[in-house]
Amino acid sequence: HYEKVSGGEAARLLGGAFAETDEVIPDDVTGMKRLVLVAKKWFKRYYPHANFAYHMATALYYVAYMFDRTAYNSPWLHLLGLQVRRLTAADYRAMDERGPARSGLAAPANGSIIRYTRNLLARMLTGGLDFLKVLLPLSIFFYRFLEWWYRSDFHRKVQQAPVPPPPMPLKPHLDGVAVPEDQTLCPLCLKPRTNPAMAPSGYVFCYPCIHRHVDETGLCPVTLTKAMPAGIRKIYSMAA
């Protein structure tokens, strides 16, 4: 939400004209709308400081926990009063003396249908959790095997298919921006391209020009087809 109200990805990468400044709230705006604008202004101004303080507190807790300065490795665990620690030999002996753990849901069947059903459900739940101990490692192994298979040369040889021809280039729209005859000029600013980038339609512009246009309109300026800022690709080398 902070990236959205502060200008988005373009403001973080390019700054300058892309960054949104604090807007002045008119005096005639009252009620809930004014409250929303004030909250947005304060959020945009103080969220970076709160975010920095949160991550700094977490980092300090980690460092203090490593050097035995605190028993908590997180400020949230400190607020809840929960400690994460290893079981000791004394803990194991106490567990053995208490005997096997018994679920609070399980009740001996003494003729009552409700208690019998509760006991059955508790056993089914316990058995399901025990089955997950085996199912999860097998699922991870199977997933890793499929990942290796699809990346291996064996899969490429089996699934290798002829490369389809490239699609036909999109023609400029009559209501779109005209493409200059000089291929080195940006169709939007009509100046030599700087930091060239390609829109999803295949046409090349200056990166700031096409990013601003697509972010505002959601369309390619030449073909008027739908486009998203994530679909813009920078071009690091272009033939003359």
PyRosetta script that sets phi, psi and omega in degrees:
from pyrosetta import init, pose_from_sequence

init()
pose = pose_from_sequence("HYEKVSGGEAARLLGGAFAETDEVIPDDVTGMKRLVLVAKKWFKRYYPHANFAYHMATALYYVAYMFDRTAYNSPWLHLLGLQVRRLTAADYRAMDERGPARSGLAAPANGSIIRYTRNLLARMLTGGLDFLKVLLPLSIFFYRFLEWWYRSDFHRKVQQAPVPPPPMPLKPHLDGVAVPEDQTLCPLCLKPRTNPAMAPSGYVFCYPCIHRHVDETGLCPVTLTKAMPAGIRKIYSMAA")
pose.set_psi(1, -35.6)
pose.set_omega(1, 178.6)
pose.set_phi(2, -65.8)
pose.set_psi(2, -40.9)
pose.set_omega(2, 177.1)
pose.set_phi(3, -61.9)
pose.set_psi(3, -35.3)
pose.set_omega(3, -178.7)
pose.set_phi(4, -68.6)
pose.set_psi(4, -45.2)
pose.set_omega(4, -176.1)
pose.set_phi(5, -80.6)
pose.set_psi(5, -16.4)
pose.set_omega(5, -178.8)
pose.set_phi(6, -98.6)
pose.set_psi(6, 1.4)
pose.set_omega(6, 177.7)
pose.set_phi(7, 121.4)
pose.set_psi(7, -9.9)
pose.set_omega(7, 175.6)
pose.set_phi(8, 80.9)
pose.set_psi(8, -162.4)
pose.set_omega(8, -176.4)
pose.set_phi(9, -63.5)
pose.set_psi(9, -35.6)
pose.set_omega(9, -179.0)
pose.set_phi(10, -63.4)
pose.set_psi(10, -39.0)
pose.set_omega(10, 178.9)
pose.set_phi(11, -66.1)
pose.set_psi(11, -37.7)
pose.set_omega(11, 179.9)
pose.set_phi(12, -70.1)
pose.set_psi(12, -35.7)
pose.set_omega(12, -177.3)
pose.set_phi(13, -84.6)
pose.set_psi(13, -43.2)
pose.set_omega(13, -171.0)
pose.set_phi(14, -109.6)
pose.set_psi(14, -29.9)
pose.set_omega(14, -179.5)
pose.set_phi(15, 65.1)
pose.set_psi(15, -151.8)
pose.set_omega(15, 174.7)
pose.set_phi(16, 60.4)
pose.set_psi(16, -123.5)
pose.set_omega(16, -175.9)
pose.set_phi(17, -67.3)
pose.set_psi(17, -19.1)
pose.set_omega(17, -178.1)
pose.set_phi(18, -79.1)
pose.set_psi(18, -24.3)
pose.set_omega(18, -176.8)
pose.set_phi(19, -76.9)
pose.set_psi(19, 134.2)
pose.set_omega(19, 178.9)
pose.set_phi(20, -85.9)
pose.set_psi(20, 132.9)
pose.set_omega(20, 178.1)
pose.set_phi(21, -92.6)
pose.set_psi(21, 164.1)
pose.set_omega(21, 178.9)
pose.set_phi(22, -65.5)
pose.set_psi(22, 123.3)
pose.set_omega(22, -179.3)
pose.set_phi(23, -83.2)
pose.set_psi(23, 146.0)
pose.set_omega(23, 178.2)
pose.set_phi(24, -83.7)
pose.set_psi(24, 128.0)
pose.set_omega(24, -178.0)
pose.set_phi(25, -83.1)
pose.set_psi(25, 120.3)
pose.set_omega(25, 179.2)
pose.set_phi(26, -62.4)
pose.set_psi(26, 151.9)
pose.set_omega(26, -179.4)
pose.set_phi(27, -70.2)
pose.set_psi(27, -24.6)
pose.set_omega(27, -177.1)
pose.set_phi(28, -80.4)
pose.set_psi(28, -6.0)
pose.set_omega(28, 177.9)
pose.set_phi(29, -86.0)
pose.set_psi(29, 121.6)
pose.set_omega(29, -176.7)
pose.set_phi(30, -134.4)
pose.set_psi(30, 176.6)
pose.set_omega(30, 174.0)
pose.set_phi(31, 73.1)
pose.set_psi(31, -147.5)
pose.set_omega(31, -175.4)
pose.set_phi(32, -65.0)
pose.set_psi(32, -35.7)
pose.set_omega(32, -179.3)
pose.set_phi(33, -63.1)
pose.set_psi(33, -41.8)
pose.set_omega(33, 177.6)
pose.set_phi(34, -65.9)
pose.set_psi(34, -38.7)
pose.set_omega(34, 178.5)
pose.set_phi(35, -62.4)
pose.set_psi(35, -40.2)
pose.set_omega(35, 178.6)
pose.set_phi(36, -65.3)
pose.set_psi(36, -42.8)
pose.set_omega(36, 179.9)
pose.set_phi(37, -64.9)
pose.set_psi(37, -40.4)
pose.set_omega(37, 178.4)
pose.set_phi(38, -65.2)
pose.set_psi(38, -43.3)
pose.set_omega(38, 179.2)
pose.set_phi(39, -62.9)
pose.set_psi(39, -40.2)
pose.set_omega(39, 178.1)
pose.set_phi(40, -63.2)
pose.set_psi(40, -41.8)
pose.set_omega(40, 179.8)
pose.set_phi(41, -63.8)
pose.set_psi(41, -45.6)
pose.set_omega(41, -179.9)
pose.set_phi(42, -68.5)
pose.set_psi(42, -37.3)
pose.set_omega(42, 178.2)
pose.set_phi(43, -63.2)
pose.set_psi(43, -44.7)
pose.set_omega(43, -179.1)
pose.set_phi(44, -65.3)
pose.set_psi(44, -30.1)
pose.set_omega(44, -176.4)
pose.set_phi(45, -82.5)
pose.set_psi(45, -38.2)
pose.set_omega(45, -170.2)
pose.set_phi(46, -109.0)
pose.set_psi(46, -9.1)
pose.set_omega(46, 179.3)
pose.set_phi(47, -61.8)
pose.set_psi(47, -43.7)
pose.set_omega(47, 178.6)
pose.set_phi(48, -56.6)
pose.set_psi(48, -37.9)
pose.set_omega(48, 179.4)
pose.set_phi(49, -68.4)
pose.set_psi(49, -41.7)
pose.set_omega(49, 178.7)
pose.set_phi(50, -66.5)
pose.set_psi(50, -39.3)
pose.set_omega(50, 178.5)
pose.set_phi(51, -64.4)
pose.set_psi(51, -42.0)
pose.set_omega(51, 177.4)
pose.set_phi(52, -63.5)
pose.set_psi(52, -42.3)
pose.set_omega(52, -179.4)
pose.set_phi(53, -64.2)
pose.set_psi(53, -38.8)
pose.set_omega(53, -179.6)
pose.set_phi(54, -64.6)
pose.set_psi(54, -49.2)
pose.set_omega(54, -178.5)
pose.set_phi(55, -68.6)
pose.set_psi(55, -34.3)
pose.set_omega(55, 176.8)
pose.set_phi(56, -66.5)
pose.set_psi(56, -40.9)
pose.set_omega(56, 177.9)
pose.set_phi(57, -63.2)
pose.set_psi(57, -40.2)
pose.set_omega(57, 178.1)
pose.set_phi(58, -63.4)
pose.set_psi(58, -42.8)
pose.set_omega(58, 179.6)
pose.set_phi(59, -64.9)
pose.set_psi(59, -41.1)
pose.set_omega(59, 178.9)
pose.set_phi(60, -64.5)
pose.set_psi(60, -38.4)
pose.set_omega(60, 177.3)
pose.set_phi(61, -64.1)
pose.set_psi(61, -40.2)
pose.set_omega(61, 178.3)
pose.set_phi(62, -61.5)
pose.set_psi(62, -46.4)
pose.set_omega(62, -179.0)
pose.set_phi(63, -64.3)
pose.set_psi(63, -44.8)
pose.set_omega(63, 179.4)
pose.set_phi(64, -64.1)
pose.set_psi(64, -36.2)
pose.set_omega(64, 179.3)
pose.set_phi(65, -66.8)
pose.set_psi(65, -38.0)
pose.set_omega(65, 179.2)
pose.set_phi(66, -65.7)
pose.set_psi(66, -32.7)
pose.set_omega(66, -178.0)
pose.set_phi(67, -99.8)
pose.set_psi(67, 19.1)
pose.set_omega(67, 175.7)
pose.set_phi(68, 57.7)
pose.set_psi(68, 34.6)
pose.set_omega(68, 175.5)
pose.set_phi(69, -91.0)
pose.set_psi(69, -13.9)
pose.set_omega(69, 177.9)
pose.set_phi(70, -149.2)
pose.set_psi(70, 154.8)
pose.set_omega(70, 179.4)
pose.set_phi(71, -91.1)
pose.set_psi(71, 1.4)
pose.set_omega(71, -177.4)
pose.set_phi(72, -120.6)
pose.set_psi(72, 137.3)
pose.set_omega(72, 179.9)
pose.set_phi(73, -98.9)
pose.set_psi(73, 9.4)
pose.set_omega(73, -179.5)
pose.set_phi(74, -154.3)
pose.set_psi(74, 142.1)
pose.set_omega(74, 176.8)
pose.set_phi(75, -63.8)
pose.set_psi(75, -31.2)
pose.set_omega(75, 178.0)
pose.set_phi(76, -68.0)
pose.set_psi(76, -41.2)
pose.set_omega(76, 176.8)
pose.set_phi(77, -64.6)
pose.set_psi(77, -33.3)
pose.set_omega(77, 177.4)
pose.set_phi(78, -64.7)
pose.set_psi(78, -42.0)
pose.set_omega(78, 178.8)
pose.set_phi(79, -65.5)
pose.set_psi(79, -35.8)
pose.set_omega(79, -180.0)
pose.set_phi(80, -82.6)
pose.set_psi(80, -13.9)
pose.set_omega(80, -178.8)
pose.set_phi(81, 74.3)
pose.set_psi(81, 29.0)
pose.set_omega(81, -179.1)
pose.set_phi(82, -105.4)
pose.set_psi(82, 133.1)
pose.set_omega(82, 178.1)
pose.set_phi(83, -113.2)
pose.set_psi(83, 137.9)
pose.set_omega(83, 175.9)
pose.set_phi(84, -104.2)
pose.set_psi(84, 115.2)
pose.set_omega(84, -178.1)
pose.set_phi(85, -149.6)
pose.set_psi(85, 164.3)
pose.set_omega(85, -179.8)
pose.set_phi(86, -80.2)
pose.set_psi(86, 150.0)
pose.set_omega(86, 173.8)
pose.set_phi(87, -73.0)
pose.set_psi(87, 138.5)
pose.set_omega(87, 177.7)
pose.set_phi(88, -97.9)
pose.set_psi(88, 174.2)
pose.set_omega(88, 178.0)
pose.set_phi(89, -61.4)
pose.set_psi(89, -35.7)
pose.set_omega(89, 178.3)
pose.set_phi(90, -64.4)
pose.set_psi(90, -37.1)
pose.set_omega(90, 178.1)
pose.set_phi(91, -64.5)
pose.set_psi(91, -41.3)
pose.set_omega(91, 179.2)
pose.set_phi(92, -64.6)
pose.set_psi(92, -40.4)
pose.set_omega(92, 179.5)
pose.set_phi(93, -65.1)
pose.set_psi(93, -39.5)
pose.set_omega(93, 179.2)
pose.set_phi(94, -66.1)
pose.set_psi(94, -36.1)
pose.set_omega(94, 177.9)
pose.set_phi(95, -67.7)
pose.set_psi(95, -38.6)
pose.set_omega(95, 178.4)
pose.set_phi(96, -66.6)
pose.set_psi(96, -36.9)
pose.set_omega(96, -179.8)
pose.set_phi(97, -68.2)
pose.set_psi(97, -33.6)
pose.set_omega(97, 179.0)
pose.set_phi(98, -74.5)
pose.set_psi(98, -19.5)
pose.set_omega(98, -178.6)
pose.set_phi(99, 86.6)
pose.set_psi(99, -178.2)
pose.set_omega(99, -178.0)
pose.set_phi(100, -63.8)
pose.set_psi(100, 141.9)
pose.set_omega(100, 179.8)
pose.set_phi(101, -67.5)
pose.set_psi(101, 145.5)
pose.set_omega(101, -177.7)
pose.set_phi(102, -126.6)
pose.set_psi(102, 131.8)
pose.set_omega(102, -178.2)
pose.set_phi(103, -67.1)
pose.set_psi(103, 141.8)
pose.set_omega(103, 178.0)
pose.set_phi(104, -69.6)
pose.set_psi(104, -19.5)
pose.set_omega(104, 179.8)
pose.set_phi(105, -78.6)
pose.set_psi(105, -26.1)
pose.set_omega(105, -175.1)
pose.set_phi(106, -79.0)
pose.set_psi(106, 128.2)
pose.set_omega(106, 177.5)
pose.set_phi(107, -131.9)
pose.set_psi(107, 141.8)
pose.set_omega(107, -179.5)
pose.set_phi(108, -63.3)
pose.set_psi(108, 140.0)
pose.set_omega(108, 179.2)
pose.set_phi(109, -75.7)
pose.set_psi(109, 117.3)
pose.set_omega(109, -179.9)
pose.set_phi(110, -123.6)
pose.set_psi(110, 32.5)
pose.set_omega(110, 180.0)
pose.set_phi(111, 101.0)
pose.set_psi(111, -18.4)
pose.set_omega(111, -179.3)
pose.set_phi(112, -81.7)
pose.set_psi(112, 128.5)
pose.set_omega(112, -179.9)
pose.set_phi(113, -66.0)
pose.set_psi(113, -37.7)
pose.set_omega(113, -179.0)
pose.set_phi(114, -64.4)
pose.set_psi(114, -45.3)
pose.set_omega(114, 180.0)
pose.set_phi(115, -68.2)
pose.set_psi(115, -37.2)
pose.set_omega(115, 178.3)
pose.set_phi(116, -64.0)
pose.set_psi(116, -42.6)
pose.set_omega(116, 178.8)
pose.set_phi(117, -64.6)
pose.set_psi(117, -41.1)
pose.set_omega(117, 178.8)
pose.set_phi(118, -63.9)
pose.set_psi(118, -39.9)
pose.set_omega(118, 178.6)
pose.set_phi(119, -65.3)
pose.set_psi(119, -40.9)
pose.set_omega(119, 179.6)
pose.set_phi(120, -65.7)
pose.set_psi(120, -44.2)
pose.set_omega(120, 178.8)
pose.set_phi(121, -62.9)
pose.set_psi(121, -38.7)
pose.set_omega(121, 179.4)
pose.set_phi(122, -65.0)
pose.set_psi(122, -40.7)
pose.set_omega(122, 178.1)
pose.set_phi(123, -66.7)
pose.set_psi(123, -38.9)
pose.set_omega(123, 178.0)
pose.set_phi(124, -64.7)
pose.set_psi(124, -39.6)
pose.set_omega(124, 178.7)
pose.set_phi(125, -65.5)
pose.set_psi(125, -43.5)
pose.set_omega(125, 178.6)
pose.set_phi(126, -63.6)
pose.set_psi(126, -42.6)
pose.set_omega(126, 177.9)
pose.set_phi(127, -65.0)
pose.set_psi(127, -36.5)
pose.set_omega(127, 177.9)
pose.set_phi(128, -65.4)
pose.set_psi(128, -40.5)
pose.set_omega(128, 177.8)
pose.set_phi(129, -65.9)
pose.set_psi(129, -38.8)
pose.set_omega(129, 176.5)
pose.set_phi(130, -65.1)
pose.set_psi(130, -36.3)
pose.set_omega(130, 178.6)
pose.set_phi(131, -66.8)
pose.set_psi(131, -32.7)
pose.set_omega(131, 178.8)
pose.set_phi(132, -64.9)
pose.set_psi(132, -28.0)
pose.set_omega(132, 178.1)
pose.set_phi(133, -62.0)
pose.set_psi(133, -29.0)
pose.set_omega(133, 178.2)
pose.set_phi(134, -92.6)
pose.set_psi(134, -37.2)
pose.set_omega(134, -175.2)
pose.set_phi(135, -68.2)
pose.set_psi(135, -41.4)
pose.set_omega(135, -176.9)
pose.set_phi(136, -63.8)
pose.set_psi(136, -48.1)
pose.set_omega(136, 176.2)
pose.set_phi(137, -60.1)
pose.set_psi(137, -39.0)
pose.set_omega(137, 178.1)
pose.set_phi(138, -65.1)
pose.set_psi(138, -38.3)
pose.set_omega(138, 179.0)
pose.set_phi(139, -65.2)
pose.set_psi(139, -41.1)
pose.set_omega(139, 178.6)
pose.set_phi(140, -65.0)
pose.set_psi(140, -42.2)
pose.set_omega(140, 178.0)
pose.set_phi(141, -61.9)
pose.set_psi(141, -43.5)
pose.set_omega(141, -179.9)
pose.set_phi(142, -65.2)
pose.set_psi(142, -39.1)
pose.set_omega(142, 178.3)
pose.set_phi(143, -64.2)
pose.set_psi(143, -44.1)
pose.set_omega(143, 179.3)
pose.set_phi(144, -65.3)
pose.set_psi(144, -35.1)
pose.set_omega(144, 177.5)
pose.set_phi(145, -65.2)
pose.set_psi(145, -44.6)
pose.set_omega(145, 178.0)
pose.set_phi(146, -63.6)
pose.set_psi(146, -38.5)
pose.set_omega(146, 178.3)
pose.set_phi(147, -62.9)
pose.set_psi(147, -42.9)
pose.set_omega(147, 177.6)
pose.set_phi(148, -65.5)
pose.set_psi(148, -39.7)
pose.set_omega(148, -177.2)
pose.set_phi(149, -64.4)
pose.set_psi(149, -44.3)
pose.set_omega(149, -177.8)
pose.set_phi(150, -71.8)
pose.set_psi(150, -18.4)
pose.set_omega(150, 177.1)
pose.set_phi(151, -95.7)
pose.set_psi(151, -8.8)
pose.set_omega(151, -174.3)
pose.set_phi(152, -82.8)
pose.set_psi(152, 164.6)
pose.set_omega(152, 177.6)
pose.set_phi(153, -70.1)
pose.set_psi(153, -27.0)
pose.set_omega(153, 179.1)
pose.set_phi(154, -60.2)
pose.set_psi(154, -46.2)
pose.set_omega(154, -179.7)
pose.set_phi(155, -66.2)
pose.set_psi(155, -37.8)
pose.set_omega(155, -179.9)
pose.set_phi(156, -64.6)
pose.set_psi(156, -38.8)
pose.set_omega(156, 179.7)
pose.set_phi(157, -68.2)
pose.set_psi(157, -37.6)
pose.set_omega(157, -178.7)
pose.set_phi(158, -71.6)
pose.set_psi(158, -41.5)
pose.set_omega(158, -174.6)
pose.set_phi(159, -95.4)
pose.set_psi(159, 5.9)
pose.set_omega(159, -175.4)
pose.set_phi(160, -63.9)
pose.set_psi(160, 129.2)
pose.set_omega(160, -179.4)
pose.set_phi(161, -132.5)
pose.set_psi(161, 157.6)
pose.set_omega(161, 179.2)
pose.set_phi(162, -61.3)
pose.set_psi(162, 142.4)
pose.set_omega(162, -179.2)
pose.set_phi(163, -73.3)
pose.set_psi(163, 123.7)
pose.set_omega(163, -179.3)
pose.set_phi(164, -69.8)
pose.set_psi(164, 154.4)
pose.set_omega(164, 178.4)
pose.set_phi(165, -67.5)
pose.set_psi(165, 153.1)
pose.set_omega(165, 179.6)
pose.set_phi(166, -66.5)
pose.set_psi(166, 151.6)
pose.set_omega(166, 179.9)
pose.set_phi(167, -68.0)
pose.set_psi(167, 158.3)
pose.set_omega(167, 177.8)
pose.set_phi(168, -66.8)
pose.set_psi(168, 140.3)
pose.set_omega(168, 179.4)
pose.set_phi(169, -64.6)
pose.set_psi(169, 144.3)
pose.set_omega(169, 179.2)
pose.set_phi(170, -73.3)
pose.set_psi(170, 136.6)
pose.set_omega(170, -179.8)
pose.set_phi(171, -84.0)
pose.set_psi(171, 148.2)
pose.set_omega(171, 177.6)
pose.set_phi(172, -62.1)
pose.set_psi(172, 143.2)
pose.set_omega(172, 177.3)
pose.set_phi(173, -79.7)
pose.set_psi(173, 149.7)
pose.set_omega(173, -178.8)
pose.set_phi(174, -64.2)
pose.set_psi(174, -31.4)
pose.set_omega(174, 179.6)
pose.set_phi(175, -93.6)
pose.set_psi(175, 2.8)
pose.set_omega(175, -178.9)
pose.set_phi(176, -86.3)
pose.set_psi(176, -179.2)
pose.set_omega(176, 178.3)
pose.set_phi(177, -71.8)
pose.set_psi(177, 135.8)
pose.set_omega(177, 179.7)
pose.set_phi(178, -71.4)
pose.set_psi(178, 141.4)
pose.set_omega(178, 178.4)
pose.set_phi(179, -87.3)
pose.set_psi(179, 123.0)
pose.set_omega(179, -179.1)
pose.set_phi(180, -67.9)
pose.set_psi(180, 153.8)
pose.set_omega(180, 179.3)
pose.set_phi(181, -66.2)
pose.set_psi(181, -35.4)
pose.set_omega(181, 177.4)
pose.set_phi(182, -75.2)
pose.set_psi(182, 113.7)
pose.set_omega(182, -175.5)
pose.set_phi(183, -68.8)
pose.set_psi(183, -11.4)
pose.set_omega(183, -179.3)
pose.set_phi(184, -89.7)
pose.set_psi(184, -3.5)
pose.set_omega(184, -178.1)
pose.set_phi(185, -95.0)
pose.set_psi(185, 147.9)
pose.set_omega(185, 175.5)
pose.set_phi(186, -79.9)
pose.set_psi(186, 129.3)
pose.set_omega(186, -179.9)
pose.set_phi(187, -63.2)
pose.set_psi(187, -20.7)
pose.set_omega(187, -177.6)
pose.set_phi(188, -87.8)
pose.set_psi(188, -49.6)
pose.set_omega(188, -178.0)
pose.set_phi(189, -98.7)
pose.set_psi(189, -8.3)
pose.set_omega(189, 179.2)
pose.set_phi(190, 56.7)
pose.set_psi(190, 32.9)
pose.set_omega(190, 175.7)
pose.set_phi(191, -122.6)
pose.set_psi(191, 161.6)
pose.set_omega(191, 177.3)
pose.set_phi(192, -54.3)
pose.set_psi(192, 133.6)
pose.set_omega(192, -175.7)
pose.set_phi(193, -62.0)
pose.set_psi(193, 135.0)
pose.set_omega(193, 171.7)
pose.set_phi(194, -120.5)
pose.set_psi(194, 136.2)
pose.set_omega(194, -177.6)
pose.set_phi(195, 53.0)
pose.set_psi(195, 60.9)
pose.set_omega(195, -172.0)
pose.set_phi(196, -62.0)
pose.set_psi(196, 145.8)
pose.set_omega(196, 178.5)
pose.set_phi(197, -146.1)
pose.set_psi(197, 148.8)
pose.set_omega(197, -176.4)
pose.set_phi(198, -107.2)
pose.set_psi(198, 132.9)
pose.set_omega(198, 174.7)
pose.set_phi(199, -77.9)
pose.set_psi(199, 162.9)
pose.set_omega(199, 178.1)
pose.set_phi(200, -57.5)
pose.set_psi(200, -21.4)
pose.set_omega(200, 179.3)
pose.set_phi(201, -77.7)
pose.set_psi(201, -13.1)
pose.set_omega(201, 178.4)
pose.set_phi(202, 105.1)
pose.set_psi(202, -8.4)
pose.set_omega(202, -179.9)
pose.set_phi(203, -87.2)
pose.set_psi(203, 148.5)
pose.set_omega(203, -172.3)
pose.set_phi(204, -109.7)
pose.set_psi(204, 137.0)
pose.set_omega(204, -179.2)
pose.set_phi(205, -137.6)
pose.set_psi(205, 178.6)
pose.set_omega(205, 165.9)
pose.set_phi(206, -70.0)
pose.set_psi(206, 142.4)
pose.set_omega(206, -177.2)
pose.set_phi(207, -61.6)
pose.set_psi(207, -46.6)
pose.set_omega(207, 178.4)
pose.set_phi(208, -60.9)
pose.set_psi(208, -38.1)
pose.set_omega(208, -178.1)
pose.set_phi(209, -64.8)
pose.set_psi(209, -51.3)
pose.set_omega(209, -175.4)
pose.set_phi(210, -70.6)
pose.set_psi(210, -35.4)
pose.set_omega(210, 179.4)
pose.set_phi(211, -65.3)
pose.set_psi(211, -43.8)
pose.set_omega(211, 179.3)
pose.set_phi(212, -64.7)
pose.set_psi(212, -42.8)
pose.set_omega(212, -177.7)
pose.set_phi(213, -66.4)
pose.set_psi(213, -45.9)
pose.set_omega(213, -178.4)
pose.set_phi(214, -68.4)
pose.set_psi(214, -36.4)
pose.set_omega(214, 179.9)
pose.set_phi(215, -66.0)
pose.set_psi(215, -32.5)
pose.set_omega(215, -178.0)
pose.set_phi(216, -86.4)
pose.set_psi(216, -38.4)
pose.set_omega(216, -172.6)
pose.set_phi(217, -108.8)
pose.set_psi(217, -26.8)
pose.set_omega(217, -176.2)
pose.set_phi(218, 73.0)
pose.set_psi(218, 19.7)
pose.set_omega(218, -178.2)
pose.set_phi(219, -132.9)
pose.set_psi(219, 152.5)
pose.set_omega(219, 170.6)
pose.set_phi(220, -73.1)
pose.set_psi(220, 131.1)
pose.set_omega(220, -175.8)
pose.set_phi(221, -68.1)
pose.set_psi(221, -20.4)
pose.set_omega(221, -176.7)
pose.set_phi(222, -93.6)
pose.set_psi(222, -51.1)
pose.set_omega(222, -175.7)
pose.set_phi(223, -95.6)
pose.set_psi(223, -12.2)
pose.set_omega(223, -177.4)
pose.set_phi(224, 60.6)
pose.set_psi(224, 24.3)
pose.set_omega(224, 173.0)
pose.set_phi(225, -85.7)
pose.set_psi(225, 159.4)
pose.set_omega(225, -178.2)
pose.set_phi(226, -65.0)
pose.set_psi(226, 140.8)
pose.set_omega(226, -180.0)
pose.set_phi(227, -148.6)
pose.set_psi(227, 152.1)
pose.set_omega(227, 178.6)
pose.set_phi(228, -125.4)
pose.set_psi(228, 149.7)
pose.set_omega(228, 178.2)
pose.set_phi(229, -57.9)
pose.set_psi(229, -31.0)
pose.set_omega(229, 179.8)
pose.set_phi(230, -68.2)
pose.set_psi(230, -20.2)
pose.set_omega(230, -179.6)
pose.set_phi(231, -86.0)
pose.set_psi(231, -3.7)
pose.set_omega(231, 178.5)
pose.set_phi(232, -76.0)
pose.set_psi(232, 133.8)
pose.set_omega(232, -179.1)
pose.set_phi(233, -120.7)
pose.set_psi(233, 127.5)
pose.set_omega(233, 177.2)
pose.set_phi(234, -74.0)
pose.set_psi(234, 147.4)
pose.set_omega(234, 178.8)
pose.set_phi(235, -114.8)
pose.set_psi(235, 117.0)
pose.set_omega(235, -175.0)
pose.set_phi(236, -93.5)
pose.set_psi(236, -13.0)
pose.set_omega(236, 178.8)
pose.set_phi(237, -149.9)
pose.set_psi(237, 127.2)
pose.set_omega(237, -179.7)
pose.set_phi(238, -131.9)
pose.set_psi(238, 137.4)
pose.set_omega(238, 177.0)
pose.set_phi(239, -77.5)
pose.set_psi(239, 146.2)
pose.set_omega(239, -179.4)
pose.set_phi(240, -69.1)
pose.dump_pdb("model.pdb")
